[in-house]
Amino acid sequence: MRKLLFVAIALMASTAPAFAADAAPTSVKNIVIVPGAFVDGSGWRVVHDILIHKGYTVTVAQPHIESLADDVEQARELIRRQDGPVVLVGHSYGGTVITEAGNRDKVKALVYVAALQPDVGESLSQLVGSMPAPSNDVVPTRDGHLYFDAKKFGTDFAGDLTRNRTDFMAVSQVPATAAAFGTTMAVAAWHSKPTWAVVTTDDHALSPDLQRWMYQRAGSKVTEIKASHVVYISQPEAVAKVIEDAAKSVK
């Protein structure tokens, strides 16, 4: 009897389904993410984890935001390092970076997440000033830098995160320069690349109406999410899905 029991257990073990990791993507597998101003790349950790567990290779830039040209070159270097085609993702100021850096054959799609999407001859500052802003919280310094008013960071920049998190984000900002924000675009890759975009409808840092206008102009495939400017932190699953949709749609 005991021998029969051992045989039965062995048969069950041999026929039980194995739990395998997600299969590697069959289309574009490389994702390069360019964060925006006043934050760093660490906020993209959960989006990164979701995508790598689906088989994607994810690289997150750390823009210095001293000059647009330097940040574009940094993004291009990350693109060059990838083994195969790339989906390029930009948030906020990062949208201006990917608009120029994406003008490479290796880049197959652009994803704008609550991001600026300028045309040739336009700058971030010009676009932001083209429509009424939901807030006026960007403060200049004497040395030509800009930062987001720390007292309003929690309500206007990241209104759907907990206060203990936004308090830290407010005092650990990555400042930008007025020069980087004022640089006009030499090229606009969205004219020749398919684009996806996330509109953040509760955004108090970048006008949702401006987001919609830019993305409609570019013919982007738009997803609207009820979220703050840092939607990639508050709703990482939704953002990861848009990026994955882009990657699956191109070759």
ZAKOLNU-290827 format. One record per residue (C-alpha): residue number from 1; residue in three letters; x, y, z. Coordinates in steps of 0.25 Angstrom, whole numbers, padded with zeros to 4 digits, m for minus. Last residue first. Layout:
% residues N
pos:code:u:v:w
NUM:ALA:X:Y:Z
...
***
This chain:
% residues 251
pos:code:u:v:w
251:LYS:0035:0185:m0137
250:VAL:0024:0193:m0132
249:SER:0010:0191:m0126
248:LYS:0015:0182:m0114
247:ALA:0025:0192:m0109
246:ALA:0014:0203:m0109
245:ASP:0004:0194:m0102
244:GLU:0015:0191:m0092
243:ILE:0018:0206:m0089
242:VAL:0003:0209:m0087
241:LYS:0002:0197:m0078
240:ALA:0014:0201:m0070
239:VAL:0006:0215:m0068
238:ALA:m0006:0208:m0063
237:GLU:0002:0199:m0053
236:PRO:0010:0210:m0048
235:GLN:m0002:0218:m0043
234:SER:0003:0227:m0032
233:ILE:0017:0227:m0036
232:TYR:0016:0228:m0051
231:VAL:0004:0237:m0049
230:VAL:0014:0248:m0043
229:HIS:0007:0260:m0049
228:SER:m0006:0256:m0042
227:ALA:m0016:0245:m0045
226:LYS:m0029:0242:m0052
225:ILE:m0023:0235:m0064
224:GLU:m0026:0239:m0079
223:THR:m0020:0229:m0089
222:VAL:m0016:0236:m0103
221:LYS:m0011:0229:m0116
220:SER:m0003:0241:m0121
219:GLY:m0007:0249:m0134
218:ALA:0003:0259:m0131
217:ARG:m0006:0271:m0131
216:GLN:m0016:0263:m0122
215:TYR:m0004:0260:m0112
214:MET:m0001:0275:m0111
213:TRP:m0015:0279:m0109
212:ARG:m0018:0268:m0099
211:GLN:m0006:0272:m0091
210:LEU:m0009:0287:m0091
209:ASP:m0023:0284:m0086
208:PRO:m0017:0275:m0075
207:SER:m0009:0287:m0071
206:LEU:0004:0283:m0065
205:ALA:0007:0285:m0050
204:HIS:m0007:0283:m0044
203:ASP:m0010:0270:m0051
202:ASP:m0023:0264:m0048
201:THR:m0026:0259:m0062
200:THR:m0013:0253:m0064
199:VAL:m0012:0251:m0080
198:VAL:m0003:0239:m0083
197:ALA:0002:0238:m0098
196:TRP:0006:0229:m0108
195:THR:0014:0232:m0121
194:PRO:0017:0226:m0134
193:LYS:0030:0232:m0140
192:SER:0032:0241:m0152
191:HIS:0026:0255:m0147
190:TRP:0028:0250:m0133
189:ALA:0043:0252:m0135
188:ALA:0042:0267:m0134
187:VAL:0055:0273:m0138
186:ALA:0063:0286:m0134
185:MET:0055:0289:m0122
184:THR:0056:0302:m0115
183:THR:0064:0303:m0102
182:GLY:0056:0311:m0091
181:PHE:0054:0300:m0081
180:ALA:0069:0296:m0082
179:ALA:0073:0311:m0080
178:ALA:0064:0313:m0068
177:THR:0072:0303:m0061
176:ALA:0066:0291:m0054
175:PRO:0067:0287:m0039
174:VAL:0066:0272:m0035
173:GLN:0058:0272:m0023
172:SER:0061:0266:m0009
171:VAL:0053:0275:0000
170:ALA:0040:0274:m0008
169:MET:0042:0259:m0010
168:PHE:0043:0257:0005
167:ASP:0031:0265:0008
166:THR:0024:0257:m0003
165:ARG:0026:0244:0003
164:ASN:0022:0247:0017
163:ARG:0010:0254:0011
162:THR:0004:0242:0004
161:LEU:0003:0243:m0011
160:ASP:m0009:0247:m0019
159:GLY:m0006:0262:m0019
158:ALA:0008:0260:m0025
157:PHE:0012:0273:m0032
156:ASP:0001:0283:m0027
155:THR:m0003:0278:m0013
154:GLY:0010:0272:m0008
153:PHE:0019:0281:m0015
152:LYS:0012:0294:m0010
151:LYS:0021:0297:0002
150:ALA:0034:0292:m0006
149:ASP:0032:0302:m0017
148:PHE:0037:0295:m0029
147:TYR:0051:0298:m0034
146:LEU:0058:0307:m0044
145:HIS:0072:0310:m0046
144:GLY:0078:0323:m0052
143:ASP:0088:0326:m0041
142:ARG:0079:0335:m0033
141:THR:0068:0325:m0032
140:PRO:0055:0324:m0039
139:VAL:0042:0318:m0033
138:VAL:0032:0309:m0040
137:ASP:0019:0309:m0033
136:ASN:0010:0316:m0042
135:SER:m0002:0307:m0043
134:PRO:m0012:0301:m0053
133:ALA:m0005:0309:m0064
132:PRO:m0014:0317:m0074
131:MET:m0009:0313:m0088
130:SER:0003:0317:m0097
129:GLY:0012:0319:m0085
128:VAL:0015:0304:m0083
127:LEU:0018:0303:m0098
126:GLN:0028:0315:m0098
125:SER:0035:0310:m0086
124:LEU:0037:0296:m0091
123:SER:0042:0301:m0105
122:GLU:0037:0302:m0119
121:GLY:0045:0303:m0132
120:VAL:0042:0289:m0136
119:ASP:0030:0284:m0129
118:PRO:0029:0282:m0114
117:GLN:0023:0270:m0107
116:LEU:0023:0273:m0092
115:ALA:0020:0261:m0083
114:ALA:0009:0256:m0074
113:VAL:0015:0242:m0079
112:TYR:0019:0243:m0093
111:VAL:0022:0230:m0100
110:LEU:0031:0230:m0113
109:ALA:0032:0218:m0122
108:LYS:0042:0211:m0131
107:VAL:0055:0217:m0127
106:LYS:0067:0210:m0133
105:ASP:0065:0219:m0146
104:ARG:0068:0231:m0137
103:ASN:0061:0244:m0136
102:GLY:0056:0240:m0122
101:ALA:0067:0249:m0115
100:GLU:0059:0261:m0120
99:THR:0045:0258:m0115
98:ILE:0051:0249:m0104
97:VAL:0057:0261:m0097
96:THR:0045:0270:m0099
95:GLY:0037:0259:m0092
94:GLY:0047:0258:m0081
93:TYR:0042:0272:m0077
92:SER:0029:0265:m0072
91:HIS:0031:0250:m0073
90:GLY:0038:0243:m0085
89:VAL:0038:0229:m0090
88:LEU:0046:0224:m0102
87:VAL:0043:0210:m0108
86:VAL:0056:0204:m0113
85:PRO:0060:0194:m0124
84:GLY:0072:0185:m0122
83:ASP:0083:0182:m0112
82:GLN:0082:0196:m0104
81:ARG:0095:0203:m0102
80:ARG:0092:0213:m0113
79:ILE:0079:0217:m0107
78:LEU:0086:0220:m0094
77:GLU:0096:0229:m0101
76:ARG:0085:0236:m0108
75:ALA:0078:0239:m0095
74:GLN:0091:0245:m0090
73:GLU:0092:0253:m0103
72:VAL:0078:0259:m0101
71:ASP:0081:0262:m0086
70:ASP:0094:0270:m0091
69:ALA:0087:0277:m0102
68:LEU:0075:0281:m0092
67:SER:0085:0288:m0083
66:GLU:0086:0288:m0068
65:ILE:0075:0278:m0066
64:HIS:0084:0267:m0060
63:PRO:0076:0256:m0066
62:GLN:0077:0243:m0059
61:ALA:0073:0232:m0069
60:VAL:0065:0220:m0066
59:THR:0068:0207:m0074
58:VAL:0058:0196:m0075
57:THR:0060:0182:m0082
56:TYR:0046:0176:m0084
55:GLY:0043:0161:m0080
54:LYS:0029:0163:m0073
53:HIS:0036:0164:m0059
52:ILE:0045:0175:m0065
51:LEU:0033:0183:m0068
50:ILE:0026:0182:m0054
49:ASP:0039:0185:m0047
48:HIS:0042:0197:m0056
47:VAL:0028:0203:m0053
46:VAL:0031:0201:m0039
45:ARG:0044:0207:m0038
44:TRP:0040:0220:m0047
43:GLY:0041:0229:m0035
42:SER:0056:0226:m0034
41:GLY:0059:0233:m0047
40:ASP:0060:0247:m0040
39:VAL:0050:0258:m0038
38:PHE:0050:0273:m0040
37:ALA:0050:0272:m0055
36:GLY:0045:0260:m0063
35:PRO:0049:0246:m0064
34:VAL:0055:0240:m0077
33:ILE:0051:0225:m0078
32:VAL:0058:0215:m0088
31:ILE:0050:0202:m0091
30:ASN:0057:0191:m0099
29:LYS:0048:0179:m0102
28:VAL:0042:0182:m0116
27:SER:0034:0171:m0121
26:THR:0034:0156:m0117
25:PRO:0034:0160:m0102
24:ALA:0041:0149:m0093
23:ALA:0032:0139:m0087
22:ASP:0027:0142:m0073
21:ALA:0034:0133:m0063
20:ALA:0030:0119:m0062
19:PHE:0021:0112:m0052
18:ALA:0022:0097:m0055
17:PRO:0009:0089:m0057
16:ALA:0008:0076:m0049
15:THR:0010:0064:m0058
14:SER:0023:0059:m0052
13:ALA:0019:0062:m0037
12:MET:0005:0055:m0039
11:LEU:0012:0042:m0044
10:ALA:0022:0043:m0032
9:ILE:0011:0044:m0022
8:ALA:0004:0032:m0028
7:VAL:0016:0024:m0028
6:PHE:0019:0027:m0014
5:LEU:0004:0023:m0010
4:LEU:0006:0010:m0017
3:LYS:0018:0006:m0009
2:ARG:0011:0010:0004
1:MET:0000:0000:0000
***
